[in-house]
């Protein structure tokens, strides 16, 4: 009997997992965290969501020999200023092997594939080792395509891996989900035909539990610290550190603006983009303190190039308020008094700055 088997059979592996998870809880009540019941309740829910995502990533979908694309951020699992216009997919891979992604392009506005070194479980962010989007790919007249993921260059559509690459990220960005058709994708390890996963063993379970709780801790600490860093520019939306954005998994085709907001019941935050550059798209979203997008199923908490109403001079003015001010591009705070926010220029050659001011209503 090995050490992993003993730890499973005597219960110490599970006890250690629970103890490590419990130790993350005080983050929700940190010194810089807003002291209100909603933020605290959402903080504990956030930890539970991260745990769900970590268990899916490391336990249910953690085998790089038999990868499956899964959705790591959606309506009820959010992190890192998740984009409401996006459909996210990811899977574990091993750079010692080659993979094939195949499927249909669909009509979604933007489709991008990243090979990354995912270090969220150790608090180290995410490093992109290769990237390609549909604009640079050969796609058949019927919308079908194949994309090879490997360290060695491959003819045709090829996504570069590095020696330490351990994950694939896919972003599909919609302008209008009601009218656009998403890409349908599958991934396979080349040469895996006729092979099947082995039954779960004690060592795999221990690694998965440790990875999941590491993901909860690493992600929660990283994004809460990031939210705190926005406080010196409260109610403004300056350019983010683009290098840092990329180190934690940001799309290399996106220029990001991040900030924190806080509004009294009779206040409104007006954000103005005086000039819209030539770009594939742009969007703005409102998030809570934990950098989770607000509930876009029931509230209008984001706007993009397609859904915005423009001023006669081509500029855009967004109005963030607790109630509808009767002005274009109202963004609903969804019952929140404070949080974070993000603006993205997507596929733009230039990145004009934004104006922001608080007004009484």
N, C-alpha and C positions, 0 to 999 in steps of 0.2 A: 504494500500500500504506500503510495507516495504522499507528499505533504498536502497537495491539493485535495486528494481524496479524504485524508484525515480531517482537514478543515471543513469539508462539506458534511462529513458524517458526524462530527462533534458539534456542529452548529456555529463554530467560530467564524466561518466565512460570512454567514448571514448577519451575525451580530456585528462584525466589523463594518459591513456595508451600512447597516442601520445607524451605527454610531457616527460614521463619517457623514451620513446624510443629515443627521440631527445637528451636527456641528455647523452646518451651513446656515441654519435658521437665523442666527443673529444678524446676518447681512441685511435682512428686511428692516431691521430697526437701527440701522447705522446712523451716525451723527449727522450726515448730510442728506439723509433721506427725508422727504417731506413727512411731517408728523400728522397724518390724517388717516382715518380708518380705511378709506378707499384704497389709498396707496399701499397700506399694510396688507389688506386683504388680497389685492392684486399681486403683491409681492410673494405671498405664500402660494397663491395659485400659480404664479410664474415658476416657482421652484418645482411645483408638481408637474407643470407642463414640460419643463426641462428634463425632469426625471423620466417622463413618458418618452420624450424624444431620445434620451440617452439609452434607455432600455431597448427601444426599437433599433437604434443604430448599432449598438454593441452586442445585443443578445439575439434579437430576431433577424436582423439583416446584416450581421457583422462578418459573414464568411466571404472573403475576397475571392475564393475559388468558385463560388456560385453567387455572383452579385445580382441584386435586384434593385432597380430604381424605386425609391420610395420618396414620399413628400415629407421633408423635414420641417417645413414651416407652412402653416395654413391657418384657417379661421380660428382654431382653438389650440394652436401650438406656434408660438411667436417668439422671435428673438432678434436682436441686432437691427432694429428698424426694418423689419420685414416689409417688403413692398406689396401693398394690396393689389397692384397691377400685375404681380408676378405669379407664375406657377413655378414652384421650386421642386427639383428632384435631385437626389444624390444617392451614391452607393459606395461601398467599400471595395477597393481593388488592391492588388499587390503588384508592384512594379516589376517583379520577376516574370510576370506573364503579360501576354498581349490580349486585347479585348476588342470586340466589335460592337458598336452601337448601330442599330438599324431601325428604320421606321419610316413614317411619312411626315413631311414638313408641316402640313396644315397651313393655316393662313395667319397664325399669330404674328404680330408685328415684329417681334424680335426673338431670336432663338440663339442662345450661346452655350458653349460647352467649355468647362474649365477642368483641367487636371490639377489637383491641389495636394499639398501636405497639410492635412487637418490636424491641428494640435489643440483644439478646443479643450480636450480632456486634461491637458497639462497646463492650460492657461496661456498657451503660446500663439493663439490665433490661427491663421490659415494662410499659407503661402501658395500662390499660383505658379505652377511650373510649365503650364501650356494653356493656350486659349484659342478658340476658333468660334466664329459665329456664322450663321447661315449665309451671310452675304459673301463669304469667302469659300463657300463649299459648292461642289458639283452636285446638283440635285436633278433628278430625272423629270421629264415633263409630267409624269403622274405624281410628282411630289415625293417619290421614294428615294432613299439615300442610304449609304453605309459610311461609317466613320470608324477608322482604325485608331485605337489608343495603344501606343507602344513607346518604348525608348528609342528604338531605331526608326529612322525616317521611312515612310511608306508612301508609295504612289497613290494619287487620288486624295481623298479626304483623310487627313491625318491630324491627330491630337497628340502633341508631344508629352511624354511622361519624363520625370526625372527619377533617379535611383531611389528617392525617398517618397515619391508620390504614393498616397494611400487612399485617395478618394476622387470621385468624379462629381462635379456640380453642374447642374443644368438650370438655366434661367429661361423662362418663356415670359415675355412682357407683352401684355395686352394693351391696346388702346380702348377697345370696347369688347368685354367678354361675351356680350350677348350676340355679337355678329361674327366674331373671329373663332376659328376652329384650332384647337391646340395641336401641337405635334404629338404623335403617338410613337413611343420609343421603347426599345428593349435593349438590354446589354447581355453579352455572353462572353465567357472566357474562351478564347480560341483554343481548340483542341480538347474541349471538355465533353464532347459528345460521348454518351454512354457512361459517364461518371455520375455519381450521386453523393450528396453530403453524408458524412459519417454521423452516427448518433452523438448527442451532446455528451461531453465528458467533464469531469470535475474541474480540470484546468481551464477549459473553455468557459465554464460558468463563472469561475473566479475572475478571469480576465474581463468578462463581460460586466460583472457587477462593479469591479474596480473602474472600468472605463466609463460606465454610466454615471457613477457618483462623481468621478473626475470631471465629466462633462458638465454636470450640474454646477459644481464648484467653479470650474474654470470659466464657464460662460457667464454665470451670475456675477462673479467678481469683475470680470473684464468689462461687461457692459454697464454695471453700476458705476464703476470708476469712470467710465467714459461719460455717463450722464452727469456725474459730478463736475467733470471738466468743462461742461457747458455753462455752468452757473455764472462765471464772470461776464458772460455776454448774454445775460437773461433777456428774453424777448427780442433778440436779434438773431440773424441767420447768416453767420459768416462762413466762408469756405472752410471745409474740414481739412485736416492733414491728410492729403490724398495718399501719401505713402502708407500712413497708418491704416487708412481704409482698405488698401490693397492687402496689407499684412493680415487683416482679419477676415479676408474673403471677399472684399468688394470687387465688382466687375471692372476690369481695366478700361472698358468703354464708357464708364460713367464718371462724371465729376460731381462730387458730393458737397452739400452744405448741411451742417448739423447745428442745432441749438436747443436750448431749453426755453420753455414758456411758462408764464404764471399770470392768470387774469382774475381780477375781481368780478363779481356778478355784473357790474355795470361797465366793464371794459371790453374792448375789442382789439385784437392784434391785426393790423393791416400790413400785408406783405406785398411788395410791388416788384415786379420784374420789368424795369423800364424798357428793356429790349430783349426780344426772343431771338436767339441765334439760329442759324440753320442747324437742325439736329434731327436725329431719328425720332426722338421723343423727349419729353420732360415731365416731371410730376412733382407734386408736393403732398406730404402726408403728415398727419398729427398722430403722436404716439403718447403712451403714458410714461411715467418715470422710468420704468424698467425697459424702455425702448421697444415695447410691443405696440404695433399699430393698434389704434382703437378699433372697436367692433364695427367693421365696414359692412357687415351683414345687415345692420339696422340703422346705421348713421352714415351721413356723407362726411367722411373724414379725410378724403383725398381728392385730388383733381389732377388731370393730365392734359397733354397737348390736345387731345381729341375732345374731352368733356368740358374744358374751360370756356368761359365767355371772355372775349377780348375787348379791350378799349378801342375806340376809333383809330388811335395812333398805333395799334398793334401790340401795345403793352398788356400786361396782365396784372390785375389787382385781386388779392385773395383776402377774405375777411374771416378771421377766426373768432368765434363768439359763442357764448353759452346759449343764445337764442337767435333765431333768424333775424338779422338786421334789415332784411328787405333789400339787400345788395347782392350783386353777382358774386358767384364763387364763394358762397358761405360754407365754411368748414365748421362742423359741429363738434364741440368739446365733449359731447357724450357724457355729461355729468362730471367731468374732471375739472379741477381748478388749476392743475399744473401738470407738466409732462415734458416731453421732448418732441422734436420735429425734424423733418428732413426734406431737402429739395435736391432733385437730381437733374443734371443735363446729361442726356443719353445720346452718345454718338455725335457730340458737338465738337467743332474745331476751335471754338472759343467759349468762354465761360463768364458771361456778364455777372456782376455782383447784384445783390438784392437789397432793397430798402425795407425796413420794418419799423413800425411805430405803434404805440398803444394809444387808443383814443377812447373817449367816453361815449357811451351810447344810451 
